[in-house]
Amino acid sequence: MNGKIVIEEDCMLENFEELPLHDSSLGRIDLDWAARTLRIELTVFYKRDADAVPSMLTFSGVQYVSIPHRDPWGPSVFVNRKTFTPPDLYRIEVQSGDTIEIHANGFKLVRAEGV
């Protein structure tokens, strides 16, 4: 699962950095300790000039998570950028200046119902 993702109607993206997360709005973040999964609720702009879609970004095989909320650039709930550093470090930079770090085996992004 590391490096592959399925989003929206059979669209395959080859790596984490291809995810359309810029300007996505962050919502609830949930860590399931026993299952080693981290779920992040987002509203994602999959298509230009279209509404954002409620979605779930799920990391599997989670070994480490850091979720600072210090707002060094001011308050914001929007994603600025994301990066992946092999073999397992995923980073999501929020427009607040905070960076969420996740060490995990893989990820997937899917449209969410009821988010």
C-alpha contacts under 8 A as a table, 3 or more apart, distances in Angstrom:
res1	aa1	res2	aa2	distance
1	M	4	K	5.57
1	M	5	I	7.47
1	M	105	N	7.11
1	M	106	G	4.98
1	M	107	F	6.65
2	N	88	D	7.92
2	N	105	N	5.57
2	N	106	G	3.90
2	N	107	F	6.55
3	G	14	E	6.18
3	G	15	N	4.70
3	G	16	F	6.22
3	G	106	G	6.47
3	G	107	F	7.41
4	K	12	M	7.31
4	K	13	L	6.31
4	K	14	E	5.36
4	K	15	N	5.87
4	K	16	F	7.65
4	K	106	G	7.70
4	K	107	F	7.42
4	K	108	K	7.40
5	I	12	M	6.04
5	I	13	L	5.62
5	I	14	E	6.93
5	I	15	N	7.25
5	I	16	F	7.75
5	I	107	F	6.65
5	I	108	K	4.83
5	I	109	L	6.42
6	V	10	D	6.38
6	V	11	C	6.04
6	V	12	M	5.22
6	V	13	L	6.77
6	V	108	K	6.19
6	V	109	L	6.28
6	V	110	V	6.80
7	I	10	D	6.49
7	I	11	C	5.57
7	I	12	M	6.73
7	I	13	L	7.84
7	I	108	K	7.66
7	I	109	L	5.61
7	I	110	V	5.12
7	I	111	R	7.10
8	E	11	C	5.87
8	E	46	Y	7.97
8	E	110	V	6.77
8	E	111	R	6.74
13	L	16	F	7.76
13	L	18	E	6.26
13	L	19	L	7.23
14	E	18	E	7.05
15	N	18	E	5.63
15	N	19	L	7.49
16	F	19	L	5.66
16	F	82	K	7.66
16	F	83	T	6.93
16	F	84	F	6.24
16	F	90	Y	7.90
17	E	82	K	6.17
17	E	83	T	5.61
17	E	84	F	6.59
20	P	24	S	7.98
20	P	44	V	6.89
20	P	45	F	6.56
20	P	46	Y	6.11
21	L	24	S	5.14
21	L	44	V	6.14
21	L	45	F	7.26
21	L	79	V	6.34
21	L	80	N	7.82
21	L	81	R	7.07
21	L	82	K	7.51
22	H	78	F	7.62
22	H	79	V	5.28
22	H	80	N	5.29
22	H	81	R	5.72
23	D	44	V	7.75
23	D	45	F	7.75
23	D	78	F	5.15
23	D	79	V	5.05
23	D	80	N	6.17
24	S	42	L	6.22
24	S	43	T	5.33
24	S	44	V	4.84
24	S	45	F	6.58
24	S	52	A	7.58
24	S	78	F	5.44
24	S	79	V	5.39
25	S	42	L	5.39
25	S	43	T	5.18
25	S	44	V	7.10
25	S	77	V	5.55
25	S	78	F	4.54
25	S	79	V	6.45
26	L	40	I	7.30
26	L	41	E	6.18
26	L	42	L	4.81
26	L	43	T	6.97
26	L	77	V	5.31
26	L	78	F	6.01
26	L	79	V	7.08
27	G	40	I	6.85
27	G	41	E	4.92
27	G	42	L	5.65
27	G	77	V	7.64
28	R	40	I	6.02
28	R	41	E	5.33
29	I	38	L	7.19
29	I	39	R	5.72
29	I	40	I	4.54
29	I	41	E	6.40
30	D	38	L	5.67
30	D	39	R	5.12
30	D	40	I	6.52
31	L	36	R	7.34
31	L	37	T	5.91
31	L	38	L	4.45
31	L	39	R	6.43
32	D	35	A	5.46
32	D	36	R	5.69
32	D	37	T	5.27
32	D	38	L	6.29
33	W	36	R	5.08
33	W	37	T	6.96
35	A	61	G	7.89
36	R	60	S	6.16
36	R	61	G	5.23
36	R	62	V	4.92
36	R	63	Q	7.24
37	T	58	T	6.76
37	T	59	F	5.48
37	T	60	S	4.70
37	T	61	G	6.26
37	T	62	V	5.74
38	L	58	T	5.62
38	L	59	F	5.12
38	L	60	S	6.82
38	L	62	V	6.97
39	R	56	M	6.51
39	R	57	L	5.73
39	R	58	T	4.45
39	R	59	F	6.50
40	I	56	M	5.71
40	I	57	L	5.10
40	I	58	T	6.37
41	E	54	P	7.32
41	E	55	S	5.99
41	E	56	M	4.82
41	E	57	L	6.50
41	E	115	V	6.94
42	L	54	P	5.85
42	L	55	S	5.21
42	L	56	M	6.05
42	L	57	L	7.25
43	T	52	A	5.32
43	T	53	V	5.01
43	T	54	P	4.32
43	T	55	S	5.72
44	V	52	A	4.83
44	V	53	V	5.07
44	V	54	P	6.39
44	V	55	S	6.50
45	F	48	R	6.92
45	F	50	A	6.87
45	F	51	D	6.47
45	F	52	A	4.40
45	F	53	V	6.32
46	Y	50	A	7.70
46	Y	52	A	7.08
46	Y	53	V	7.37
47	K	50	A	5.55
47	K	51	D	7.93
53	V	111	R	6.96
54	P	111	R	6.09
54	P	112	A	5.59
54	P	113	E	7.31
54	P	115	V	6.13
55	S	109	L	6.88
55	S	110	V	5.54
55	S	111	R	4.16
55	S	112	A	4.39
55	S	113	E	7.76
55	S	115	V	7.24
56	M	109	L	5.65
56	M	110	V	5.46
56	M	111	R	6.24
56	M	112	A	5.59
57	L	107	F	7.01
57	L	108	K	5.78
57	L	109	L	4.42
57	L	110	V	6.69
58	T	107	F	5.42
58	T	108	K	5.40
58	T	109	L	6.40
59	F	62	V	6.56
59	F	104	A	6.23
59	F	105	N	7.42
59	F	106	G	5.68
59	F	107	F	4.25
59	F	108	K	6.70
60	S	104	A	5.89
60	S	105	N	5.77
60	S	106	G	5.39
60	S	107	F	6.00
61	G	104	A	5.07
61	G	105	N	4.90
61	G	106	G	6.94
62	V	65	V	7.53
62	V	102	I	7.10
62	V	103	H	5.84
62	V	104	A	4.17
62	V	105	N	6.62
63	Q	102	I	7.71
63	Q	103	H	5.53
63	Q	104	A	5.91
64	Y	101	E	7.80
64	Y	102	I	5.68
64	Y	103	H	5.05
64	Y	104	A	7.32
65	V	100	I	7.46
65	V	101	E	5.65
65	V	102	I	4.62
65	V	103	H	6.57
66	S	100	I	5.61
66	S	101	E	5.08
66	S	102	I	6.62
67	I	98	D	7.97
67	I	99	T	7.07
67	I	100	I	4.81
67	I	101	E	6.77
68	P	98	D	6.02
68	P	99	T	6.81
68	P	100	I	6.67
69	H	98	D	6.14
70	R	96	S	7.92
70	R	98	D	6.57
71	D	74	G	4.84
71	D	75	P	5.28
71	D	76	S	7.49
71	D	96	S	4.69
71	D	97	G	5.90
71	D	98	D	6.16
72	P	96	S	6.21
72	P	97	G	5.44
72	P	98	D	7.03
73	W	95	Q	7.25
73	W	96	S	4.88
73	W	97	G	5.13
74	G	96	S	5.18
74	G	97	G	7.54
75	P	95	Q	7.86
75	P	96	S	5.17
76	S	94	V	7.11
76	S	95	Q	5.67
76	S	96	S	4.84
77	V	94	V	6.76
77	V	95	Q	7.02
77	V	96	S	7.24
78	F	94	V	5.75
78	F	95	Q	5.62
78	F	96	S	7.82
79	V	82	K	7.86
79	V	92	I	6.92
79	V	93	E	6.03
79	V	94	V	4.43
79	V	95	Q	5.76
80	N	92	I	7.66
80	N	93	E	5.48
80	N	94	V	5.15
80	N	95	Q	5.03
81	R	92	I	6.10
81	R	93	E	5.28
81	R	94	V	7.19
82	K	90	Y	7.45
82	K	91	R	5.44
82	K	92	I	4.43
82	K	93	E	5.94
83	T	90	Y	5.95
83	T	91	R	5.18
83	T	92	I	6.72
84	F	88	D	7.42
84	F	89	L	5.70
84	F	90	Y	4.62
84	F	91	R	6.31
85	T	88	D	6.47
85	T	89	L	5.06
85	T	90	Y	6.51
86	P	89	L	6.22
88	D	102	I	7.91
88	D	103	H	5.16
88	D	104	A	5.38
88	D	105	N	6.02
88	D	106	G	7.62
89	L	101	E	6.93
89	L	102	I	5.77
89	L	103	H	4.61
89	L	104	A	6.77
90	Y	101	E	5.80
90	Y	102	I	5.11
90	Y	103	H	6.26
90	Y	104	A	7.55
91	R	99	T	6.45
91	R	100	I	5.59
91	R	101	E	4.65
91	R	102	I	6.43
92	I	99	T	5.55
92	I	100	I	5.07
92	I	101	E	6.65
93	E	97	G	6.63
93	E	98	D	5.95
93	E	99	T	4.31
93	E	100	I	6.34
94	V	97	G	5.61
94	V	98	D	5.41
94	V	99	T	6.04
94	V	100	I	7.76
95	Q	98	D	7.29
104	A	107	F	7.73
112	A	115	V	5.90
